[in-house]
Amino acid sequence: MLPSESRVRRGDEFARAIRAGRRSGRAHLVAYLAADGQSEKATDEARTGPGARAGFVVSKAVGNAVVRNRVRRRLRHLCAARLGTLPPGSILVVRALPPAAEADYALLGRELDAALERLTGGGAARRPRADRRGERP
C-alpha cells in the first residue's frame, strides 16, 4: 500500500508534474515525472520531502466506478514498490488510459516499468514538455 505521506493530493502538484515534468506514454498509461527543482514552482515541501510521491488520474473514460477504482488500486500498489527508485522530492503522476480497464496487473507493471525507465534516464533523453513548446519551465 502507498503510505499517506507518499501520495500527491494537491491540484497544483498534479499540474506541476503534468506541465513541467517529463512524460512517457504507453498503450495503457502515461507517466509524468517532475524531478526535484525541475520547475520554478517547486514547493519547499517537495524539495525537502523524504522521498518521491505519486498521484493517479483515472477518468470516467476508463470505465465505471468499480473499474476505475480497480485500476487505481493496481497502479497504487505498483507505484509503492517503485517509489524508492525515483529521485527524492520528485512527483510522479500516472494517468490511466481507457485500455487500462482490460489490462491485467502484470501488463500494467511492465508498462509502468518501461515508462519509469525512460523518465529516469534509462531510455532516450527527452526535454521537459514546456521546452518542446518553446516555453521556459
C-alpha positions as CSV (number, residue, x, y, z in Angstrom):
1,M,0.0,0.0,0.0
2,L,1.2,3.5,-0.7
3,P,1.7,5.5,2.6
4,S,-0.3,8.7,3.0
5,E,2.9,10.8,3.0
6,S,3.8,9.4,-0.4
7,R,0.6,10.5,-2.1
8,V,0.1,13.6,-4.2
9,R,-3.2,15.2,-3.3
10,R,-3.0,18.9,-4.2
11,G,-4.0,20.1,-7.6
12,D,-1.0,22.4,-8.0
13,E,1.3,19.5,-7.5
14,F,-0.5,17.5,-10.2
15,A,-0.4,20.5,-12.5
16,R,3.4,21.0,-11.9
17,A,4.1,17.3,-12.7
18,I,2.0,17.4,-15.9
19,R,3.0,20.8,-17.2
20,A,6.7,21.0,-16.2
21,G,7.6,17.3,-15.9
22,R,8.8,14.8,-18.3
23,R,6.3,12.5,-20.0
24,S,6.4,8.9,-21.2
25,G,3.3,7.4,-22.8
26,R,2.4,3.8,-23.2
27,A,-0.6,2.0,-24.6
28,H,-2.4,1.8,-21.2
29,L,-0.9,4.7,-19.2
30,V,1.0,7.9,-19.4
31,A,3.5,8.8,-16.6
32,Y,4.7,12.3,-15.8
33,L,7.7,12.9,-13.6
34,A,8.7,16.3,-12.1
35,A,12.1,15.9,-10.5
36,D,13.3,18.0,-7.6
37,G,14.0,21.6,-8.6
38,Q,12.8,21.0,-12.2
39,S,10.3,23.8,-12.0
40,E,10.5,27.2,-10.6
41,K,7.1,26.5,-8.9
42,A,8.6,23.6,-6.9
43,T,7.5,23.9,-3.4
44,D,9.8,23.8,-0.4
45,E,7.9,20.8,0.8
46,A,8.7,18.9,-2.4
47,R,12.4,19.8,-2.2
48,T,12.9,18.7,1.4
49,G,10.5,15.8,1.4
50,P,11.7,12.4,2.5
51,G,11.1,10.8,-0.9
52,A,9.2,10.7,-4.1
53,R,5.4,10.9,-4.1
54,A,2.8,9.6,-6.6
55,G,-0.6,10.6,-7.7
56,F,-3.1,9.0,-10.1
57,V,-5.6,10.2,-12.7
58,V,-8.2,7.8,-13.7
59,S,-11.0,9.4,-15.7
60,K,-14.6,8.2,-16.4
61,A,-13.4,7.2,-19.9
62,V,-11.7,4.2,-18.2
63,G,-15.0,2.8,-17.0
64,N,-17.5,2.9,-14.2
65,A,-16.5,3.5,-10.6
66,V,-15.7,-0.2,-9.9
67,V,-13.4,-0.4,-12.9
68,R,-11.7,3.0,-12.1
69,N,-11.1,2.0,-8.5
70,R,-9.6,-1.4,-9.6
71,V,-7.2,0.3,-12.0
72,R,-6.3,3.0,-9.4
73,R,-5.6,0.3,-6.7
74,R,-3.4,-1.7,-9.1
75,L,-1.4,1.4,-10.1
76,R,-1.1,2.5,-6.5
77,H,0.3,-0.9,-5.5
78,L,2.7,-1.0,-8.4
79,C,4.0,2.5,-7.7
80,A,4.5,1.8,-4.0
81,A,7.2,-0.7,-4.9
82,R,8.9,1.6,-7.3
83,L,8.9,5.0,-5.5
84,G,12.3,4.2,-3.9
85,T,13.9,4.2,-7.3
86,L,12.8,7.8,-8.1
87,P,14.8,10.9,-7.1
88,P,14.0,12.3,-3.6
89,G,11.4,15.0,-3.7
90,S,10.1,14.1,-7.2
91,I,6.4,13.9,-8.1
92,L,5.1,11.0,-10.3
93,V,1.7,11.3,-11.8
94,V,0.3,8.2,-13.6
95,R,-2.7,8.8,-15.9
96,A,-4.6,5.7,-16.9
97,L,-5.9,5.4,-20.4
98,P,-9.2,3.7,-21.4
99,P,-7.4,0.4,-22.4
100,A,-6.1,0.1,-18.8
101,A,-9.6,-1.2,-17.8
102,E,-8.9,-4.5,-19.6
103,A,-5.2,-4.7,-18.7
104,D,-4.1,-7.2,-16.1
105,Y,-1.7,-6.4,-13.2
106,A,1.4,-7.8,-14.9
107,L,0.9,-5.8,-18.1
108,L,0.3,-2.6,-16.1
109,G,3.5,-3.3,-14.2
110,R,5.6,-3.8,-17.4
111,E,4.3,-0.6,-18.9
112,L,4.9,1.4,-15.7
113,D,8.5,-0.1,-15.6
114,A,9.1,0.9,-19.2
115,A,7.8,4.4,-18.6
116,L,9.8,4.9,-15.4
117,E,12.9,3.6,-17.1
118,R,12.6,6.2,-19.8
119,L,11.8,9.0,-17.4
120,T,14.7,8.3,-15.0
121,G,17.3,8.2,-17.8
122,G,17.2,4.6,-18.8
123,G,15.7,5.4,-22.2
124,A,16.3,8.2,-24.8
125,A,16.7,11.6,-23.2
126,R,13.8,14.0,-23.7
127,R,13.5,17.6,-22.8
128,P,10.7,18.7,-20.4
129,R,7.4,19.3,-22.2
130,A,7.5,23.0,-21.7
131,D,10.8,23.3,-23.5
132,R,9.5,21.4,-26.6
133,R,6.8,24.0,-27.0
134,G,9.3,26.8,-26.9
135,E,8.4,28.0,-23.4
136,R,10.5,28.1,-20.3
137,P,9.6,25.7,-17.5
